[in-house]
Amino acid sequence: MTIQTIRTQPFLDQKPGTSGLRKKVTVFQQPHYLENFVQSIFDSIEITPNTALTLGGDGRYYNSTAIQTIIKMAAANGFAKVIVGQSGVLSTPAASHIIRQYNTLGGIILSASHNPAGPTEDFGIKYNTPNGGPAPEKITEAIFAKSKVISTYKIADFSDVNIDIIGEMQLDGFAVQVIDPVTDYADLMASMFDFSAIKLLLQSDFKLKFDGMHAVTGPYAKELFVNRLGAPQNCLMNCEVSETFGGGHPDPNLTYAHELVAALYSTKDVDFGAASDGDGDRNMILGNRFFVTPSDSLAVIAANATLIPAYKQGLSGVARSMPTSGAVDRVAIKLNIPCYETPTGWKFFGNLMDAGKVTLCGEESFGTGSNHVREKDGLWAVLCWLNIIAAKKQSVEDIVKSHWLEYGRNVYSRHDYEAVPSDIANSVMTHIKSQFTSLPNQKFGKYYVKTADDFSYTDPIDGSISTGQGVRILFTDGSRIVFRLSGTGTEGATVRIYLEAFEPNVANHHCDAQVALAEMIEIAEEISQLKQRSARGLPTVIT
């Protein structure tokens, strides 16, 4: 094997986060750009003899090209083996499981999550550590520091590897093992859930629709729902993986999963609907003409977890990201278990899970998961719901409304303003923060402001401090408005507004969240001046 050392120059202008580095495909196609970032990853970790690397992605455009480059660079940088999903495919939760099951030195996951795919669209790359979770800040900072001074990278000079055939091949002492991307993950799910009960449910008159959004979960859904659980093939929608995700936006929400929404809202024939995103870590749950917010989904799963075999002994604790509603907090109080409020980012949950502090966790951005892996997991959440429905023999709507009657309802919604020019988005946040001292004790309609702050978090496991995690306007009755900038896009910024009000008496409360939160939506606009500053009349997405 010949190893080449290629001279290069640093030009990375963005610090990678826990979601890795996301840019347009054309940026990654620049000479040496991908190689610089991969070498910076390898230079930031200790590659010891006989170690393996997990590798795979969501199947988007440029995925297969990048995988060939990374295999050659892994060989040149001292890895003994690369374990890669067949055809370069691995969902993000499946990759996390493979890292943990095969004890690899972490993994490189190629994905831009729920962002569109194609020659002019988005691509992403991130490193997950040996626990299966996203790299913590100390590693992403080290990668960024290396990327700013890099002068050479190493790459092996051999032909592209055939990753379409399962098996292992040797290349001068370096091995490439191509594995079935679905089997190990499906086996894990079978060990956690009551597949017998779910199979009876799906083979009854209960009708399921799953929308893969032309993304990575299609093959996983076929294996789980059709092959193992006996659902009919026509329960699957858009489950063929496409390099362009069918030209769609693989974000499982009411706006972008419109085909699924139409199927659930246009007829009474479908009982349960679910969708997952580009890389398989997000989920949306629907009943017939009934949308389950991610916050309520986490709370319902936690409240009914002992119905699922993997959690029949109970939960050690739960955690939620700060913008997620407090619905799961109320469950934790009744179960007498701890509930942690963290910044957005799965690495914070990973620390808590590794320390045995929590079993379930969730983010309001359609991400839910447990300690079976160290990533959020869309299909796992779908199976949780199917297991609960099979055990309780109730509809989705009845389960959620019964939950509200027992715990009260955290009426909740998120308004996303996508691709806002960065300078305008930053000016909105600056304007809100300028009011921190004047907002307390102000009255807006029936709401009194208790306090306003920028959320910070001290990690109880490693002591790290995270600041600037989201602006909170907290009201005296427990309601709140949260403003955050999201870094998941590649153009401009996404301004997210989270609105929450607690209603203890569900019987007297309007079911539609937008109607129930109408006054708070007006308050958010008054405080932020977002519409005025951005000239946006309506949010891009409402969930």
Buried (B, 14 or more C-beta within 10 A) or exposed (E): EEBEEBEBEBEBEEBBBBBBBBBBBEBBBEEBBBBBBBBBBBBBBEBEEEBBBBBBBBBBBBBBBBBBBBBBBBBBBBBBBBBBBBBBBBBBBBBBBBBBBBEBBBBBBBBBBBBBBBEEBBBBBBBBBBBBBBBBBEBBBBBBBBBEEBEEBBBBEBEEBEBEEEEEEEBEEBBBBBBBBBEBBBEBBBEBBBBEBBBBBBEEEBBBBBBBBBBBBBBBBBBBBBEBBBBEEEBBBBBEBBBBBBEBBBBBBBBBBEBBBEBBBEEEEBBBBBBBBBBBBBBBBBBBBBBBBBBBBBBBBBBBBEBBBBBEEEBBBBBBBBBBBBBBBBBBEEBEBBBBBBBBBBBBBBBBBBEEBBBBBBBBBBBBBBBBBBBBBBBBBBBBBBBBBBBEEBBBBBBBBBBBEEBBBBBBBBBBBBBBEEEBBBBBBEBBBEBBEEBBEBEBEEBBBBBBBBBEBEBBEEEBEBEEBBBBBBBEEEBBBBBBBBBBBBEBBBBBBBBBBBBEEBEEBEEEBEEBBEBBBEBBBEBBEBBEBBEBEEBBBBB
